[in-house]
Amino acid sequence: MRPDDAELYQLAEQAGQALHRHGYRLVTAESCTGGWVGMVMTAVAGSSAWYDRGFITYSNDAKQQQLDVSATTLEAYGAVSEATVREMAQGALQHSNGNISLAISGIAGPGGGTPQKPVGTVCIGWALTDGTHLETTCRLGGDREEIRARAVAAALRGVIELLT
């Protein structure tokens, strides 16, 4: 078990409590984290009351087919962009019973980075069914696993902040 697993579990519990207080159900759309958010959310007992489902859309085709991300957005901005995670988050809501969604896309490395988007670049988006949306770009350090874990933590913190 990784040292940060306890932190991620605690964040998932806090997010679950916030979701429960609002009567919301979370849906996730993950690329570079490969379902890690869904894994930590469902590790919390009672999560079926506030976690609806998760989409793992690693390829651009999956983003388009499952979440209706536009080919134009992917071509213009790339998979790792705030525009793409906005569409991922909105698509996750449209294809689920969720009230709030989070989407993550990034470059976990060790390869794949560019000068404009180096390894550790992660975009996270959140959306609510009322039309509210928020996106951010993070520059996370560490190896592949650390970058992915930090992305999960940042995404969960965003859910907590959005609901408090």
Phi and psi in radians as a Rosetta constraint file:
Dihedral C 1 N 2 CA 2 C 2 CIRCULARHARMONIC -1.335 0.35
Dihedral N 2 CA 2 C 2 N 3 CIRCULARHARMONIC 2.607 0.35
Dihedral C 2 N 3 CA 3 C 3 CIRCULARHARMONIC -1.022 0.35
Dihedral N 3 CA 3 C 3 N 4 CIRCULARHARMONIC -0.517 0.35
Dihedral C 3 N 4 CA 4 C 4 CIRCULARHARMONIC -1.523 0.35
Dihedral N 4 CA 4 C 4 N 5 CIRCULARHARMONIC -0.030 0.35
Dihedral C 4 N 5 CA 5 C 5 CIRCULARHARMONIC -1.049 0.35
Dihedral N 5 CA 5 C 5 N 6 CIRCULARHARMONIC -0.665 0.35
Dihedral C 5 N 6 CA 6 C 6 CIRCULARHARMONIC -1.115 0.35
Dihedral N 6 CA 6 C 6 N 7 CIRCULARHARMONIC -0.692 0.35
Dihedral C 6 N 7 CA 7 C 7 CIRCULARHARMONIC -1.131 0.35
Dihedral N 7 CA 7 C 7 N 8 CIRCULARHARMONIC -0.753 0.35
Dihedral C 7 N 8 CA 8 C 8 CIRCULARHARMONIC -1.135 0.35
Dihedral N 8 CA 8 C 8 N 9 CIRCULARHARMONIC -0.705 0.35
Dihedral C 8 N 9 CA 9 C 9 CIRCULARHARMONIC -1.087 0.35
Dihedral N 9 CA 9 C 9 N 10 CIRCULARHARMONIC -0.756 0.35
Dihedral C 9 N 10 CA 10 C 10 CIRCULARHARMONIC -1.090 0.35
Dihedral N 10 CA 10 C 10 N 11 CIRCULARHARMONIC -0.736 0.35
Dihedral C 10 N 11 CA 11 C 11 CIRCULARHARMONIC -1.112 0.35
Dihedral N 11 CA 11 C 11 N 12 CIRCULARHARMONIC -0.697 0.35
Dihedral C 11 N 12 CA 12 C 12 CIRCULARHARMONIC -1.106 0.35
Dihedral N 12 CA 12 C 12 N 13 CIRCULARHARMONIC -0.715 0.35
Dihedral C 12 N 13 CA 13 C 13 CIRCULARHARMONIC -1.067 0.35
Dihedral N 13 CA 13 C 13 N 14 CIRCULARHARMONIC -0.787 0.35
Dihedral C 13 N 14 CA 14 C 14 CIRCULARHARMONIC -1.120 0.35
Dihedral N 14 CA 14 C 14 N 15 CIRCULARHARMONIC -0.740 0.35
Dihedral C 14 N 15 CA 15 C 15 CIRCULARHARMONIC -1.098 0.35
Dihedral N 15 CA 15 C 15 N 16 CIRCULARHARMONIC -0.748 0.35
Dihedral C 15 N 16 CA 16 C 16 CIRCULARHARMONIC -1.060 0.35
Dihedral N 16 CA 16 C 16 N 17 CIRCULARHARMONIC -0.722 0.35
Dihedral C 16 N 17 CA 17 C 17 CIRCULARHARMONIC -1.096 0.35
Dihedral N 17 CA 17 C 17 N 18 CIRCULARHARMONIC -0.753 0.35
Dihedral C 17 N 18 CA 18 C 18 CIRCULARHARMONIC -1.138 0.35
Dihedral N 18 CA 18 C 18 N 19 CIRCULARHARMONIC -0.740 0.35
Dihedral C 18 N 19 CA 19 C 19 CIRCULARHARMONIC -1.069 0.35
Dihedral N 19 CA 19 C 19 N 20 CIRCULARHARMONIC -0.791 0.35
Dihedral C 19 N 20 CA 20 C 20 CIRCULARHARMONIC -1.059 0.35
Dihedral N 20 CA 20 C 20 N 21 CIRCULARHARMONIC -0.766 0.35
Dihedral C 20 N 21 CA 21 C 21 CIRCULARHARMONIC -1.017 0.35
Dihedral N 21 CA 21 C 21 N 22 CIRCULARHARMONIC -0.637 0.35
Dihedral C 21 N 22 CA 22 C 22 CIRCULARHARMONIC -1.556 0.35
Dihedral N 22 CA 22 C 22 N 23 CIRCULARHARMONIC -0.148 0.35
Dihedral C 22 N 23 CA 23 C 23 CIRCULARHARMONIC 1.233 0.35
Dihedral N 23 CA 23 C 23 N 24 CIRCULARHARMONIC 0.498 0.35
Dihedral C 23 N 24 CA 24 C 24 CIRCULARHARMONIC -1.728 0.35
Dihedral N 24 CA 24 C 24 N 25 CIRCULARHARMONIC 2.742 0.35
Dihedral C 24 N 25 CA 25 C 25 CIRCULARHARMONIC -2.112 0.35
Dihedral N 25 CA 25 C 25 N 26 CIRCULARHARMONIC 2.298 0.35
Dihedral C 25 N 26 CA 26 C 26 CIRCULARHARMONIC -1.597 0.35
Dihedral N 26 CA 26 C 26 N 27 CIRCULARHARMONIC 2.455 0.35
Dihedral C 26 N 27 CA 27 C 27 CIRCULARHARMONIC -2.185 0.35
Dihedral N 27 CA 27 C 27 N 28 CIRCULARHARMONIC 2.473 0.35
Dihedral C 27 N 28 CA 28 C 28 CIRCULARHARMONIC -2.078 0.35
Dihedral N 28 CA 28 C 28 N 29 CIRCULARHARMONIC 2.571 0.35
Dihedral C 28 N 29 CA 29 C 29 CIRCULARHARMONIC -2.270 0.35
Dihedral N 29 CA 29 C 29 N 30 CIRCULARHARMONIC 1.880 0.35
Dihedral C 29 N 30 CA 30 C 30 CIRCULARHARMONIC -2.086 0.35
Dihedral N 30 CA 30 C 30 N 31 CIRCULARHARMONIC 2.465 0.35
Dihedral C 30 N 31 CA 31 C 31 CIRCULARHARMONIC -2.018 0.35
Dihedral N 31 CA 31 C 31 N 32 CIRCULARHARMONIC -1.452 0.35
Dihedral C 31 N 32 CA 32 C 32 CIRCULARHARMONIC -1.127 0.35
Dihedral N 32 CA 32 C 32 N 33 CIRCULARHARMONIC -0.377 0.35
Dihedral C 32 N 33 CA 33 C 33 CIRCULARHARMONIC -1.546 0.35
Dihedral N 33 CA 33 C 33 N 34 CIRCULARHARMONIC -0.136 0.35
Dihedral C 33 N 34 CA 34 C 34 CIRCULARHARMONIC 0.941 0.35
Dihedral N 34 CA 34 C 34 N 35 CIRCULARHARMONIC 0.576 0.35
Dihedral C 34 N 35 CA 35 C 35 CIRCULARHARMONIC 1.653 0.35
Dihedral N 35 CA 35 C 35 N 36 CIRCULARHARMONIC 0.126 0.35
Dihedral C 35 N 36 CA 36 C 36 CIRCULARHARMONIC -1.114 0.35
Dihedral N 36 CA 36 C 36 N 37 CIRCULARHARMONIC -0.668 0.35
Dihedral C 36 N 37 CA 37 C 37 CIRCULARHARMONIC -1.086 0.35
Dihedral N 37 CA 37 C 37 N 38 CIRCULARHARMONIC -0.817 0.35
Dihedral C 37 N 38 CA 38 C 38 CIRCULARHARMONIC -1.039 0.35
Dihedral N 38 CA 38 C 38 N 39 CIRCULARHARMONIC -0.662 0.35
Dihedral C 38 N 39 CA 39 C 39 CIRCULARHARMONIC -1.113 0.35
Dihedral N 39 CA 39 C 39 N 40 CIRCULARHARMONIC -0.822 0.35
Dihedral C 39 N 40 CA 40 C 40 CIRCULARHARMONIC -1.262 0.35
Dihedral N 40 CA 40 C 40 N 41 CIRCULARHARMONIC -0.568 0.35
Dihedral C 40 N 41 CA 41 C 41 CIRCULARHARMONIC -1.143 0.35
Dihedral N 41 CA 41 C 41 N 42 CIRCULARHARMONIC -0.751 0.35
Dihedral C 41 N 42 CA 42 C 42 CIRCULARHARMONIC -1.408 0.35
Dihedral N 42 CA 42 C 42 N 43 CIRCULARHARMONIC -0.088 0.35
Dihedral C 42 N 43 CA 43 C 43 CIRCULARHARMONIC -1.290 0.35
Dihedral N 43 CA 43 C 43 N 44 CIRCULARHARMONIC -0.314 0.35
Dihedral C 43 N 44 CA 44 C 44 CIRCULARHARMONIC -1.492 0.35
Dihedral N 44 CA 44 C 44 N 45 CIRCULARHARMONIC 2.201 0.35
Dihedral C 44 N 45 CA 45 C 45 CIRCULARHARMONIC -1.023 0.35
Dihedral N 45 CA 45 C 45 N 46 CIRCULARHARMONIC 2.392 0.35
Dihedral C 45 N 46 CA 46 C 46 CIRCULARHARMONIC 1.526 0.35
Dihedral N 46 CA 46 C 46 N 47 CIRCULARHARMONIC 0.072 0.35
Dihedral C 46 N 47 CA 47 C 47 CIRCULARHARMONIC -1.112 0.35
Dihedral N 47 CA 47 C 47 N 48 CIRCULARHARMONIC -0.353 0.35
Dihedral C 47 N 48 CA 48 C 48 CIRCULARHARMONIC -1.113 0.35
Dihedral N 48 CA 48 C 48 N 49 CIRCULARHARMONIC -0.317 0.35
Dihedral C 48 N 49 CA 49 C 49 CIRCULARHARMONIC -1.339 0.35
Dihedral N 49 CA 49 C 49 N 50 CIRCULARHARMONIC -0.391 0.35
Dihedral C 49 N 50 CA 50 C 50 CIRCULARHARMONIC -2.393 0.35
Dihedral N 50 CA 50 C 50 N 51 CIRCULARHARMONIC 0.089 0.35
Dihedral C 50 N 51 CA 51 C 51 CIRCULARHARMONIC -2.092 0.35
Dihedral N 51 CA 51 C 51 N 52 CIRCULARHARMONIC 2.112 0.35
Dihedral C 51 N 52 CA 52 C 52 CIRCULARHARMONIC -1.541 0.35
Dihedral N 52 CA 52 C 52 N 53 CIRCULARHARMONIC -1.005 0.35
Dihedral C 52 N 53 CA 53 C 53 CIRCULARHARMONIC -2.988 0.35
Dihedral N 53 CA 53 C 53 N 54 CIRCULARHARMONIC 2.966 0.35
Dihedral C 53 N 54 CA 54 C 54 CIRCULARHARMONIC -2.339 0.35
Dihedral N 54 CA 54 C 54 N 55 CIRCULARHARMONIC 2.500 0.35
Dihedral C 54 N 55 CA 55 C 55 CIRCULARHARMONIC -1.922 0.35
Dihedral N 55 CA 55 C 55 N 56 CIRCULARHARMONIC 2.212 0.35
Dihedral C 55 N 56 CA 56 C 56 CIRCULARHARMONIC -1.844 0.35
Dihedral N 56 CA 56 C 56 N 57 CIRCULARHARMONIC 1.838 0.35
Dihedral C 56 N 57 CA 57 C 57 CIRCULARHARMONIC -2.092 0.35
Dihedral N 57 CA 57 C 57 N 58 CIRCULARHARMONIC 1.349 0.35
Dihedral C 57 N 58 CA 58 C 58 CIRCULARHARMONIC -1.273 0.35
Dihedral N 58 CA 58 C 58 N 59 CIRCULARHARMONIC -0.724 0.35
Dihedral C 58 N 59 CA 59 C 59 CIRCULARHARMONIC -1.561 0.35
Dihedral N 59 CA 59 C 59 N 60 CIRCULARHARMONIC 2.792 0.35
Dihedral C 59 N 60 CA 60 C 60 CIRCULARHARMONIC -1.114 0.35
Dihedral N 60 CA 60 C 60 N 61 CIRCULARHARMONIC -0.642 0.35
Dihedral C 60 N 61 CA 61 C 61 CIRCULARHARMONIC -1.038 0.35
Dihedral N 61 CA 61 C 61 N 62 CIRCULARHARMONIC -0.755 0.35
Dihedral C 61 N 62 CA 62 C 62 CIRCULARHARMONIC -1.113 0.35
Dihedral N 62 CA 62 C 62 N 63 CIRCULARHARMONIC -0.708 0.35
Dihedral C 62 N 63 CA 63 C 63 CIRCULARHARMONIC -1.046 0.35
Dihedral N 63 CA 63 C 63 N 64 CIRCULARHARMONIC -0.724 0.35
Dihedral C 63 N 64 CA 64 C 64 CIRCULARHARMONIC -1.246 0.35
Dihedral N 64 CA 64 C 64 N 65 CIRCULARHARMONIC -0.808 0.35
Dihedral C 64 N 65 CA 65 C 65 CIRCULARHARMONIC -1.261 0.35
Dihedral N 65 CA 65 C 65 N 66 CIRCULARHARMONIC -0.721 0.35
Dihedral C 65 N 66 CA 66 C 66 CIRCULARHARMONIC -1.615 0.35
Dihedral N 66 CA 66 C 66 N 67 CIRCULARHARMONIC -0.490 0.35
Dihedral C 66 N 67 CA 67 C 67 CIRCULARHARMONIC -2.113 0.35
Dihedral N 67 CA 67 C 67 N 68 CIRCULARHARMONIC 0.033 0.35
Dihedral C 67 N 68 CA 68 C 68 CIRCULARHARMONIC 1.081 0.35
Dihedral N 68 CA 68 C 68 N 69 CIRCULARHARMONIC 0.539 0.35
Dihedral C 68 N 69 CA 69 C 69 CIRCULARHARMONIC -1.197 0.35
Dihedral N 69 CA 69 C 69 N 70 CIRCULARHARMONIC 2.325 0.35
Dihedral C 69 N 70 CA 70 C 70 CIRCULARHARMONIC -1.260 0.35
Dihedral N 70 CA 70 C 70 N 71 CIRCULARHARMONIC 2.400 0.35
Dihedral C 70 N 71 CA 71 C 71 CIRCULARHARMONIC -1.058 0.35
Dihedral N 71 CA 71 C 71 N 72 CIRCULARHARMONIC -0.604 0.35
Dihedral C 71 N 72 CA 72 C 72 CIRCULARHARMONIC -1.098 0.35
Dihedral N 72 CA 72 C 72 N 73 CIRCULARHARMONIC -0.735 0.35
Dihedral C 72 N 73 CA 73 C 73 CIRCULARHARMONIC -1.110 0.35
Dihedral N 73 CA 73 C 73 N 74 CIRCULARHARMONIC -0.800 0.35
Dihedral C 73 N 74 CA 74 C 74 CIRCULARHARMONIC -1.095 0.35
Dihedral N 74 CA 74 C 74 N 75 CIRCULARHARMONIC -0.709 0.35
Dihedral C 74 N 75 CA 75 C 75 CIRCULARHARMONIC -1.206 0.35
Dihedral N 75 CA 75 C 75 N 76 CIRCULARHARMONIC -0.714 0.35
Dihedral C 75 N 76 CA 76 C 76 CIRCULARHARMONIC -1.336 0.35
Dihedral N 76 CA 76 C 76 N 77 CIRCULARHARMONIC -0.667 0.35
Dihedral C 76 N 77 CA 77 C 77 CIRCULARHARMONIC -2.057 0.35
Dihedral N 77 CA 77 C 77 N 78 CIRCULARHARMONIC -0.346 0.35
Dihedral C 77 N 78 CA 78 C 78 CIRCULARHARMONIC 1.562 0.35
Dihedral N 78 CA 78 C 78 N 79 CIRCULARHARMONIC 2.897 0.35
Dihedral C 78 N 79 CA 79 C 79 CIRCULARHARMONIC -1.174 0.35
Dihedral N 79 CA 79 C 79 N 80 CIRCULARHARMONIC -0.555 0.35
Dihedral C 79 N 80 CA 80 C 80 CIRCULARHARMONIC -1.713 0.35
Dihedral N 80 CA 80 C 80 N 81 CIRCULARHARMONIC 1.505 0.35
Dihedral C 80 N 81 CA 81 C 81 CIRCULARHARMONIC -2.761 0.35
Dihedral N 81 CA 81 C 81 N 82 CIRCULARHARMONIC 2.721 0.35
Dihedral C 81 N 82 CA 82 C 82 CIRCULARHARMONIC -1.147 0.35
Dihedral N 82 CA 82 C 82 N 83 CIRCULARHARMONIC -0.596 0.35
Dihedral C 82 N 83 CA 83 C 83 CIRCULARHARMONIC -1.085 0.35
Dihedral N 83 CA 83 C 83 N 84 CIRCULARHARMONIC -0.723 0.35
Dihedral C 83 N 84 CA 84 C 84 CIRCULARHARMONIC -1.201 0.35
Dihedral N 84 CA 84 C 84 N 85 CIRCULARHARMONIC -0.784 0.35
Dihedral C 84 N 85 CA 85 C 85 CIRCULARHARMONIC -1.186 0.35
Dihedral N 85 CA 85 C 85 N 86 CIRCULARHARMONIC -0.496 0.35
Dihedral C 85 N 86 CA 86 C 86 CIRCULARHARMONIC -1.072 0.35
Dihedral N 86 CA 86 C 86 N 87 CIRCULARHARMONIC -0.827 0.35
Dihedral C 86 N 87 CA 87 C 87 CIRCULARHARMONIC -1.208 0.35
Dihedral N 87 CA 87 C 87 N 88 CIRCULARHARMONIC -0.604 0.35
Dihedral C 87 N 88 CA 88 C 88 CIRCULARHARMONIC -1.091 0.35
Dihedral N 88 CA 88 C 88 N 89 CIRCULARHARMONIC -0.816 0.35
Dihedral C 88 N 89 CA 89 C 89 CIRCULARHARMONIC -1.114 0.35
Dihedral N 89 CA 89 C 89 N 90 CIRCULARHARMONIC -0.732 0.35
Dihedral C 89 N 90 CA 90 C 90 CIRCULARHARMONIC -1.179 0.35
Dihedral N 90 CA 90 C 90 N 91 CIRCULARHARMONIC -0.709 0.35
Dihedral C 90 N 91 CA 91 C 91 CIRCULARHARMONIC -1.127 0.35
Dihedral N 91 CA 91 C 91 N 92 CIRCULARHARMONIC -0.652 0.35
Dihedral C 91 N 92 CA 92 C 92 CIRCULARHARMONIC -1.084 0.35
Dihedral N 92 CA 92 C 92 N 93 CIRCULARHARMONIC -0.710 0.35
Dihedral C 92 N 93 CA 93 C 93 CIRCULARHARMONIC -1.135 0.35
Dihedral N 93 CA 93 C 93 N 94 CIRCULARHARMONIC -0.732 0.35
Dihedral C 93 N 94 CA 94 C 94 CIRCULARHARMONIC -1.155 0.35
Dihedral N 94 CA 94 C 94 N 95 CIRCULARHARMONIC -0.465 0.35
Dihedral C 94 N 95 CA 95 C 95 CIRCULARHARMONIC -1.894 0.35
Dihedral N 95 CA 95 C 95 N 96 CIRCULARHARMONIC 0.542 0.35
Dihedral C 95 N 96 CA 96 C 96 CIRCULARHARMONIC -2.672 0.35
Dihedral N 96 CA 96 C 96 N 97 CIRCULARHARMONIC -3.065 0.35
Dihedral C 96 N 97 CA 97 C 97 CIRCULARHARMONIC -1.860 0.35
Dihedral N 97 CA 97 C 97 N 98 CIRCULARHARMONIC 0.348 0.35
Dihedral C 97 N 98 CA 98 C 98 CIRCULARHARMONIC -1.387 0.35
Dihedral N 98 CA 98 C 98 N 99 CIRCULARHARMONIC 2.739 0.35
Dihedral C 98 N 99 CA 99 C 99 CIRCULARHARMONIC -1.826 0.35
Dihedral N 99 CA 99 C 99 N 100 CIRCULARHARMONIC -0.368 0.35
Dihedral C 99 N 100 CA 100 C 100 CIRCULARHARMONIC -2.462 0.35
Dihedral N 100 CA 100 C 100 N 101 CIRCULARHARMONIC 2.496 0.35
Dihedral C 100 N 101 CA 101 C 101 CIRCULARHARMONIC -2.323 0.35
Dihedral N 101 CA 101 C 101 N 102 CIRCULARHARMONIC 2.763 0.35
Dihedral C 101 N 102 CA 102 C 102 CIRCULARHARMONIC -2.334 0.35
Dihedral N 102 CA 102 C 102 N 103 CIRCULARHARMONIC 2.566 0.35
Dihedral C 102 N 103 CA 103 C 103 CIRCULARHARMONIC -2.342 0.35
Dihedral N 103 CA 103 C 103 N 104 CIRCULARHARMONIC 2.463 0.35
Dihedral C 103 N 104 CA 104 C 104 CIRCULARHARMONIC -2.331 0.35
Dihedral N 104 CA 104 C 104 N 105 CIRCULARHARMONIC 2.336 0.35
Dihedral C 104 N 105 CA 105 C 105 CIRCULARHARMONIC -2.550 0.35
Dihedral N 105 CA 105 C 105 N 106 CIRCULARHARMONIC 2.309 0.35
Dihedral C 105 N 106 CA 106 C 106 CIRCULARHARMONIC -2.855 0.35
Dihedral N 106 CA 106 C 106 N 107 CIRCULARHARMONIC -3.106 0.35
Dihedral C 106 N 107 CA 107 C 107 CIRCULARHARMONIC -2.019 0.35
Dihedral N 107 CA 107 C 107 N 108 CIRCULARHARMONIC 1.753 0.35
Dihedral C 107 N 108 CA 108 C 108 CIRCULARHARMONIC -1.507 0.35
Dihedral N 108 CA 108 C 108 N 109 CIRCULARHARMONIC -0.285 0.35
Dihedral C 108 N 109 CA 109 C 109 CIRCULARHARMONIC 1.450 0.35
Dihedral N 109 CA 109 C 109 N 110 CIRCULARHARMONIC -3.056 0.35
Dihedral C 109 N 110 CA 110 C 110 CIRCULARHARMONIC -1.355 0.35
Dihedral N 110 CA 110 C 110 N 111 CIRCULARHARMONIC -0.318 0.35
Dihedral C 110 N 111 CA 111 C 111 CIRCULARHARMONIC -1.799 0.35
Dihedral N 111 CA 111 C 111 N 112 CIRCULARHARMONIC -3.068 0.35
Dihedral C 111 N 112 CA 112 C 112 CIRCULARHARMONIC 1.677 0.35
Dihedral N 112 CA 112 C 112 N 113 CIRCULARHARMONIC -0.218 0.35
Dihedral C 112 N 113 CA 113 C 113 CIRCULARHARMONIC -1.364 0.35
Dihedral N 113 CA 113 C 113 N 114 CIRCULARHARMONIC 2.785 0.35
Dihedral C 113 N 114 CA 114 C 114 CIRCULARHARMONIC -2.309 0.35
Dihedral N 114 CA 114 C 114 N 115 CIRCULARHARMONIC 2.947 0.35
Dihedral C 114 N 115 CA 115 C 115 CIRCULARHARMONIC -1.017 0.35
Dihedral N 115 CA 115 C 115 N 116 CIRCULARHARMONIC -0.614 0.35
Dihedral C 115 N 116 CA 116 C 116 CIRCULARHARMONIC -1.351 0.35
Dihedral N 116 CA 116 C 116 N 117 CIRCULARHARMONIC -0.581 0.35
Dihedral C 116 N 117 CA 117 C 117 CIRCULARHARMONIC -2.330 0.35
Dihedral N 117 CA 117 C 117 N 118 CIRCULARHARMONIC 1.439 0.35
Dihedral C 117 N 118 CA 118 C 118 CIRCULARHARMONIC -1.270 0.35
Dihedral N 118 CA 118 C 118 N 119 CIRCULARHARMONIC 2.883 0.35
Dihedral C 118 N 119 CA 119 C 119 CIRCULARHARMONIC -0.910 0.35
Dihedral N 119 CA 119 C 119 N 120 CIRCULARHARMONIC 2.368 0.35
Dihedral C 119 N 120 CA 120 C 120 CIRCULARHARMONIC 1.757 0.35
Dihedral N 120 CA 120 C 120 N 121 CIRCULARHARMONIC -0.106 0.35
Dihedral C 120 N 121 CA 121 C 121 CIRCULARHARMONIC -1.331 0.35
Dihedral N 121 CA 121 C 121 N 122 CIRCULARHARMONIC 2.122 0.35
Dihedral C 121 N 122 CA 122 C 122 CIRCULARHARMONIC -2.351 0.35
Dihedral N 122 CA 122 C 122 N 123 CIRCULARHARMONIC 2.263 0.35
Dihedral C 122 N 123 CA 123 C 123 CIRCULARHARMONIC -1.854 0.35
Dihedral N 123 CA 123 C 123 N 124 CIRCULARHARMONIC 2.360 0.35
Dihedral C 123 N 124 CA 124 C 124 CIRCULARHARMONIC -2.247 0.35
Dihedral N 124 CA 124 C 124 N 125 CIRCULARHARMONIC 2.388 0.35
Dihedral C 124 N 125 CA 125 C 125 CIRCULARHARMONIC -2.280 0.35
Dihedral N 125 CA 125 C 125 N 126 CIRCULARHARMONIC 2.594 0.35
Dihedral C 125 N 126 CA 126 C 126 CIRCULARHARMONIC -2.261 0.35
Dihedral N 126 CA 126 C 126 N 127 CIRCULARHARMONIC 2.551 0.35
Dihedral C 126 N 127 CA 127 C 127 CIRCULARHARMONIC -2.522 0.35
Dihedral N 127 CA 127 C 127 N 128 CIRCULARHARMONIC 2.576 0.35
Dihedral C 127 N 128 CA 128 C 128 CIRCULARHARMONIC -2.056 0.35
Dihedral N 128 CA 128 C 128 N 129 CIRCULARHARMONIC 2.703 0.35
Dihedral C 128 N 129 CA 129 C 129 CIRCULARHARMONIC -1.139 0.35
Dihedral N 129 CA 129 C 129 N 130 CIRCULARHARMONIC -0.278 0.35
Dihedral C 129 N 130 CA 130 C 130 CIRCULARHARMONIC -1.405 0.35
Dihedral N 130 CA 130 C 130 N 131 CIRCULARHARMONIC 0.051 0.35
Dihedral C 130 N 131 CA 131 C 131 CIRCULARHARMONIC 1.728 0.35
Dihedral N 131 CA 131 C 131 N 132 CIRCULARHARMONIC -0.174 0.35
Dihedral C 131 N 132 CA 132 C 132 CIRCULARHARMONIC -1.136 0.35
Dihedral N 132 CA 132 C 132 N 133 CIRCULARHARMONIC 2.382 0.35
Dihedral C 132 N 133 CA 133 C 133 CIRCULARHARMONIC -2.583 0.35
Dihedral N 133 CA 133 C 133 N 134 CIRCULARHARMONIC 2.677 0.35
Dihedral C 133 N 134 CA 134 C 134 CIRCULARHARMONIC -2.569 0.35
Dihedral N 134 CA 134 C 134 N 135 CIRCULARHARMONIC 2.403 0.35
Dihedral C 134 N 135 CA 135 C 135 CIRCULARHARMONIC -2.311 0.35
Dihedral N 135 CA 135 C 135 N 136 CIRCULARHARMONIC 2.640 0.35
Dihedral C 135 N 136 CA 136 C 136 CIRCULARHARMONIC -2.592 0.35
Dihedral N 136 CA 136 C 136 N 137 CIRCULARHARMONIC 2.724 0.35
Dihedral C 136 N 137 CA 137 C 137 CIRCULARHARMONIC -2.060 0.35
Dihedral N 137 CA 137 C 137 N 138 CIRCULARHARMONIC 2.233 0.35
Dihedral C 137 N 138 CA 138 C 138 CIRCULARHARMONIC -1.955 0.35
Dihedral N 138 CA 138 C 138 N 139 CIRCULARHARMONIC 2.636 0.35
Dihedral C 138 N 139 CA 139 C 139 CIRCULARHARMONIC -2.023 0.35
Dihedral N 139 CA 139 C 139 N 140 CIRCULARHARMONIC 1.828 0.35
Dihedral C 139 N 140 CA 140 C 140 CIRCULARHARMONIC -1.847 0.35
Dihedral N 140 CA 140 C 140 N 141 CIRCULARHARMONIC 2.440 0.35
Dihedral C 140 N 141 CA 141 C 141 CIRCULARHARMONIC -1.717 0.35
Dihedral N 141 CA 141 C 141 N 142 CIRCULARHARMONIC 2.947 0.35
Dihedral C 141 N 142 CA 142 C 142 CIRCULARHARMONIC 1.975 0.35
Dihedral N 142 CA 142 C 142 N 143 CIRCULARHARMONIC -3.075 0.35
Dihedral C 142 N 143 CA 143 C 143 CIRCULARHARMONIC -1.426 0.35
Dihedral N 143 CA 143 C 143 N 144 CIRCULARHARMONIC -3.106 0.35
Dihedral C 143 N 144 CA 144 C 144 CIRCULARHARMONIC -0.930 0.35
Dihedral N 144 CA 144 C 144 N 145 CIRCULARHARMONIC -0.851 0.35
Dihedral C 144 N 145 CA 145 C 145 CIRCULARHARMONIC -1.158 0.35
Dihedral N 145 CA 145 C 145 N 146 CIRCULARHARMONIC -0.691 0.35
Dihedral C 145 N 146 CA 146 C 146 CIRCULARHARMONIC -1.147 0.35
Dihedral N 146 CA 146 C 146 N 147 CIRCULARHARMONIC -0.727 0.35
Dihedral C 146 N 147 CA 147 C 147 CIRCULARHARMONIC -1.075 0.35
Dihedral N 147 CA 147 C 147 N 148 CIRCULARHARMONIC -0.782 0.35
Dihedral C 147 N 148 CA 148 C 148 CIRCULARHARMONIC -1.127 0.35
Dihedral N 148 CA 148 C 148 N 149 CIRCULARHARMONIC -0.772 0.35
Dihedral C 148 N 149 CA 149 C 149 CIRCULARHARMONIC -1.093 0.35
Dihedral N 149 CA 149 C 149 N 150 CIRCULARHARMONIC -0.723 0.35
Dihedral C 149 N 150 CA 150 C 150 CIRCULARHARMONIC -1.156 0.35
Dihedral N 150 CA 150 C 150 N 151 CIRCULARHARMONIC -0.591 0.35
Dihedral C 150 N 151 CA 151 C 151 CIRCULARHARMONIC -1.145 0.35
Dihedral N 151 CA 151 C 151 N 152 CIRCULARHARMONIC -0.744 0.35
Dihedral C 151 N 152 CA 152 C 152 CIRCULARHARMONIC -1.045 0.35
Dihedral N 152 CA 152 C 152 N 153 CIRCULARHARMONIC -0.820 0.35
Dihedral C 152 N 153 CA 153 C 153 CIRCULARHARMONIC -1.058 0.35
Dihedral N 153 CA 153 C 153 N 154 CIRCULARHARMONIC -0.786 0.35
Dihedral C 153 N 154 CA 154 C 154 CIRCULARHARMONIC -1.099 0.35
Dihedral N 154 CA 154 C 154 N 155 CIRCULARHARMONIC -0.701 0.35
Dihedral C 154 N 155 CA 155 C 155 CIRCULARHARMONIC -1.132 0.35
Dihedral N 155 CA 155 C 155 N 156 CIRCULARHARMONIC -0.742 0.35
Dihedral C 155 N 156 CA 156 C 156 CIRCULARHARMONIC -1.192 0.35
Dihedral N 156 CA 156 C 156 N 157 CIRCULARHARMONIC -0.683 0.35
Dihedral C 156 N 157 CA 157 C 157 CIRCULARHARMONIC -1.044 0.35
Dihedral N 157 CA 157 C 157 N 158 CIRCULARHARMONIC -0.655 0.35
Dihedral C 157 N 158 CA 158 C 158 CIRCULARHARMONIC -1.104 0.35
Dihedral N 158 CA 158 C 158 N 159 CIRCULARHARMONIC -0.711 0.35
Dihedral C 158 N 159 CA 159 C 159 CIRCULARHARMONIC -1.074 0.35
Dihedral N 159 CA 159 C 159 N 160 CIRCULARHARMONIC -0.822 0.35
Dihedral C 159 N 160 CA 160 C 160 CIRCULARHARMONIC -1.050 0.35
Dihedral N 160 CA 160 C 160 N 161 CIRCULARHARMONIC -0.820 0.35
Dihedral C 160 N 161 CA 161 C 161 CIRCULARHARMONIC -1.122 0.35
Dihedral N 161 CA 161 C 161 N 162 CIRCULARHARMONIC -0.711 0.35
Dihedral C 161 N 162 CA 162 C 162 CIRCULARHARMONIC -1.115 0.35
Dihedral N 162 CA 162 C 162 N 163 CIRCULARHARMONIC -0.542 0.35
Dihedral C 162 N 163 CA 163 C 163 CIRCULARHARMONIC -1.729 0.35
Dihedral N 163 CA 163 C 163 N 164 CIRCULARHARMONIC 0.010 0.35
